[in-house]
Amino acid sequence: MPHILDPKLIDISVLRRFTSKIDICSDDECWLWKGGRDLQGYGVFYFMNRSVRSSRMAYLIKYGKIPLYNEIGQRIFVLHKCDNSSCVNPNHLYLGTNTDNMNDAYKRGQKRMTKEVIGKGIFSSAKFYAMDIRRIRKLKIIRSICPKRYKHSCEYVAKIFKTTSMTIWKIWNSNEYPCRDGYFV
């Protein structure tokens, strides 16, 4: 279970320790993290007996609490507008899901989702287009609203869409499922 960070526990000593590891420039420039980094190049900071990404800590200090999940149960992350993993400028940070991050990277050209790349990556095994995934999920919603009238089981829906019941179960129970369109739904 994700750990909840409490901004009320940030005192002056934590702020001093945190800011001592930042190369602070103007508000529109990246503020580079000078402390330790994880394997992906993101800064890490020790707070509340655990290692926290420095960008998450910067967002927490500036804006307060960060929700763990959005309204549909997707995990919330602190994302970078500037595509610089060592940046901790709060003006360059925003909250979003993994889907938001992947779609933003695609829009900025950071992730190339051409047919060649789709054929080699996670989307190569994608069985459905986004529209089909949404239809499959609607069948689960209808089933939960009217269980007596609509008894759609995974097996029943799998037969309709010519796939396995396990695939239907994964679509129903996953907030981010890869589609043939080259992004997550």
N, C-alpha and C positions, 0 to 999 in steps of 0.2 A: 504494500500500500504506500502511495506517495506520502512524503513527509510534508506537513504544513509548516510553512515559515511564518513566524509571527513578527510583524514589523514593530510591535511594541517592545520587543527585546533588543532593538537596535539602540545602543547607548553611544555616548561620545567616544568611548574607547574603540568600539566596533567601527564607527565612522572614520576615526583617525587611521586605524589599521587598514581599512578598505581603501581609503583615498590615497594612502601612501604607496599603493601598488598601481596607481593610475597616472598616465601621462596626460593631464588635462589640458586641452586646447580650447579653441573657441566653440561656441554652442553648435555650429554647423559642421565641425570637423569630428573625425573619429577620435575618441579618447582610448588610447591603447592600454591594454592590461599588461603590467610588467611582472605580475606574480606568476605562480605555477599554472600549468595548462594540462588538460586531459589529452587523450590520444587523438581526438578530432581537432585539436588546436584551440579549444575554448578555454578561457580562463576559469580557474577554480579558486574558491575562497572558503576557508573553514569558518563555519558559523553554526551555532546550536548543536555542537558535537557531530557535525557532518560536513562533507564537502559539497559546496553549492556552486553552480556555474556563476561566474562573476557577472554576466549579463543579467541573470535572474536577480542577483543581489542588488545590482544597480537599479533595476526596475522597481524592486521592493522598497528600496530607500526613497526613491522619488515619488512613486505612486501609491504605495501601501500594499495591502494584501493582493495576492494573485490567486484567482480561482483555480482549483485543480482540474475541473471539467467544465465544459460548456453545457448549455441546456439540453443537448442530445447525447451527453455522456462521452464526448471526445475529450481526450487529454489536452490541456492548455499548456503551451510552451511560450517562452519569451523569444521572439524572432527578431532578426536584424533587417532593417531597411537597406543598410549599406553593404551587405554581403561580406562584412569583415568580422570573422569569428572572434577576434581579440578586442573588438570595440565594446565599450561599456557606457557610451554616451546615451543617457536615457532618452534623448530626442531621436535617437536612431533605433530605438527598441519599440516593439509593439507585441501584443498578445495574439496568439493564433494557434490553430491546430496543425498537426503534421500535414494534413491535406492542404491547408492554406500555404504552408511552407513550400510544399512540392509544386503547387500551382504558381506561386510567386516566382520560384526558381525557373520554372518553365517560361513564364511571361518575360522574365529578364534575360532569358537566353542562357542562364547558368546551367540548366538541365535541358538537353536537347532530346525531345521526344519525337524524333523523326521515325519513319517506318523501320529504318535500319536499326535504330537504338531500341525501339519498342520490340523488335524481333529478337534482341539479345538480352533484354532486361526482364524485370519483374512482370512487365505487361505482355511478354511473349506468350505466357501461359494463360493469359486472361481469356475467359470463355465468353464473357458478355459485354455488351456495350452499356454505357451508363443508364440509358433508358430502360434496358432489361433489368438491371440491378434495382432500379427504383420500383419497377413493377413487382419484382419478387418481394421487396420489402413491404410494399402496399398489401400484399396478400397476408403477410404476418400481422400487419396492423388491423386489417379487416377481421382476421381470425381472433385477435385479442378483444375486439369490440363486440363481436357477435359469435361467441364460441359454439353455440348450439346450432346456428344456421350454417356457418362456414367452418367446416372441420378440415381446413387445409393442413395436412401434415407435410413434413419435409419430403416424404416419399411421393406424395401426390403432386406437389409443386415440381419436384425433380422430374417426374414423368412429363409434365406439361412443357418444361424447358429442356428436356432431353439431356439431363445431367444426373449427377449423383445426389443422394440426400445429404451427404456430408458437405457438398458445395453449397447447397441451399442453406444448411445450418450455419455455415461460415458467413454467408451473406447476411443472414438474419441477425447474427450475433457479433458482427464486426462493424465498427463505425467507419472504417476506411478499407474499402475493398478495391483492388486494382481492376480497371475496366479496359476494354480494347481500344478506347478512345485515347489512352495514354496518360491517364491521371487516376487519382483515387476518388471513389464516391462513398 
